[in-house]
Amino acid sequence: MLTPSVENALIESLAAGLPRSPFQLNRLQEADAEILSLPGASGVRLALTTDTIAEEIQTGLYAHPWLIGWMTVIASLSDLAAVGAVPLGILIAETLPASITPAFLRSLQEGIGDACRAHATPVLGGDTNIGDVMSLTGCAVGLLDGGKVLTRLGCTPGDLLFTSGPIGTGNAFAFARLGGQAATAPNYRPEARIREGQTVRRYASACMDSSDGVLATLDQLLRVNGTGFLLEPGWEDTLDSASRQLLRQFGLPEWFLLAGPHGEFELLFTIPARDEGAFLGEANRHKWNPIRLGRVLGEPEIRLEADGRPGLDTGAIRNLTTSVRPSLDDCLAALRAIEAERRRDCRTEATETRRTNGLTSVPDAGPPRRKP
Amino acid sequence: MLTPSVENALIESLAAGLPRSPFQLNRLQEADAEILSLPGASGVRLALTTDTIAEEIQTGLYAHPWLIGWMTVIASLSDLAAVGAVPLGILIAETLPASITPAFLRSLQEGIGDACRAHATPVLGGDTNIGDVMSLTGCAVGLLDGGKVLTRLGCTPGDLLFTSGPIGTGNAFAFARLGGQAATAPNYRPEARIREGQTVRRYASACMDSSDGVLATLDQLLRVNGTGFLLEPGWEDTLDSASRQLLRQFGLPEWFLLAGPHGEFELLFTIPARDEGAFLGEANRHKWNPIRLGRVLGEPEIRLEADGRPGLDTGAIRNLTTSVRPSLDDCLAALRAIEAERRRDCRTEATETRRTNGLTSVPDAGPPRRKP
């Protein structure tokens, strides 16, 4: 069912034949950050990660220099959060056009500085280059004590799926910005869930941040674990309310907020059912309210509800946005086609159910009613 | 005399107001790699560095995918070498155009893999993006034991200046590639001087790699230390012979090989005079022959010879290539103007010497003879 996304294929192709480290505790694509035991320093582990902000600038998704700086830091720190590491610092490689203005540069650096201060993360160093196209790469390093290693791998059917906070904001922001509706864009200033990640690490069986959108995250967890995910009825209530309102205003199904490739850097993680109480107790002591989103399935498919609709082809949805750089309109058209198919399948299933029940005439059921 | 180069100014502007780490053992611009003591792991230190290869691709300096991959690794590992660290691994963030061919990608990854294997460095992970302009960023992490901290800071007048190997190859390669003489380009496949860096660390007072060319490296050491550098007569013999021949063929002064911004990733380092014997003894035991290039001066100026020519304005020379992206022709024209001025100054000094000696008529001395 799931064709591997182009990025996965690319990473696998890039990694084939490259030497690996005997000190690394995770395999390829199995963790948001690379986890290393340190030879000669018993019990201390490093978490390392790198992330580039380039496409977001080129497409105009991130236009304000402060946001570009802020996101450069968040993208890397969020990966540390997803393995439960405490940031030791960040290096930032900047490629800037020669035409950059002092005001732009000042705001860019303010965004970097504000994000670092908000997450108690020092800037260790970096690299600066002049180039035609602006691009910023963060490389963050964090520390882990000798406890459990938290990666994307490890969930089992029956585990509960949580998000660290409201979801959908990343795609609502992208929809507004790239669709010529910038004025309606929800406030987008994600934080890396560093403190939450440390609690998650003690209880979770698997964790990944939603930087590429919720469906892409679940799709990756599916590939790594061989499990599926069910977003239980009521999952729409985990959507950021402004984002939800925006989609409604444009008459789009709310699950589109999960489908785009631009996320909100929340942690998506799984908790064994028996540990739910202890986990929620500790979270509440930290004044944090994780939101239950669904549960882990045995079959490798991603379902939004329990109403008989088929699973989403999340591999195909990921490919929509990673194989080429599509226009927003093309992307929405493809998602609408998937939605239409889902409704048709749903009606067909309903028809078959009615036939089984002895009904001979089948009225048009219309689109299924969504939860209010 | 020395105007700060644009990159220095940029780095200082970028770093102003950013939070710094209490665990960091070097200050801004004082080391090729950032050196951190590890809280909770006594005696273990990390070296971290990041470098982007983008402009080299855009200008056509690096065109072969294998070389792009190789250089992405070398640029970061060479920074580890300059602080004497042992590589623990590297992360690589790649921004690739959607139109990349499988053959190009394969060769790029072979370059990365070959460089990693040649330097016993595992690839820990990375990030892949689709973008209009190709750009690769390496982020390397290395380990240091609790010994001496080697940075760019620490040389004093009288220390001896060494290079780990022949110099000038980077600029000869750039001259040939960008000047439409690709067929005459010298073989360019620099290695990171990891093993040599570990010996250098035990003896040197300061060290920096020549990644930006020799004069830019010396200029940076000058700024950090407040000292100057004299390349002693015979320094031309430290030039790579093919590179030297190429410059002669085009009638260019050999010091142009030091002046361009593209280096050969040798280590430039200073050894206290009293330690020269012990250092060379250990180097020779490792079958390595470091080359003595000159010595450290008390005055902050960079002189090529002891023949009375004035110091080079290395700040201005750095600005030639970093403030804007000049054409090779513009760069050569500016360097030729500096050379003409140096010759004129030299003749003026000779004239004044003769006048002092009572000579009344001054024959045209012609350009000073260069060493054969």
Interface residues (C-beta under 8 A of the other chain):
Chain A: E7 L10 I11 S13 L14 A15 A16 G17 L18 P19 R20 S21 F23 Q24 L28 A33 E34 L36 L38 P39 G40 A41 V44 L46 L48 T49 T50 D51 T52 A54 E55 Q58 L88 G89 L91 I92 A93 E94 T95 L96 A98 L105 Q109 E110 I112 G113 C116 R117 T121 P122 V123 L124 G125 G126 D127 T128 N129 I130 G131 D132 V133 S135 T137 C139 V141 L143 D145 T322 S323 V324 R325
Chain B: E7 L10 I11 S13 L14 A15 A16 G17 L18 P19 R20 S21 F23 Q24 L28 A33 E34 L36 L38 P39 G40 A41 V44 L46 L48 T49 T50 D51 T52 A54 E55 Q58 L88 G89 L91 I92 A93 E94 T95 L96 A98 L105 R106 Q109 E110 I112 G113 C116 R117 T121 P122 V123 L124 G125 G126 D127 T128 N129 I130 G131 D132 V133 S135 T137 C139 V141 L143 D145 T322 S323 V324 R325
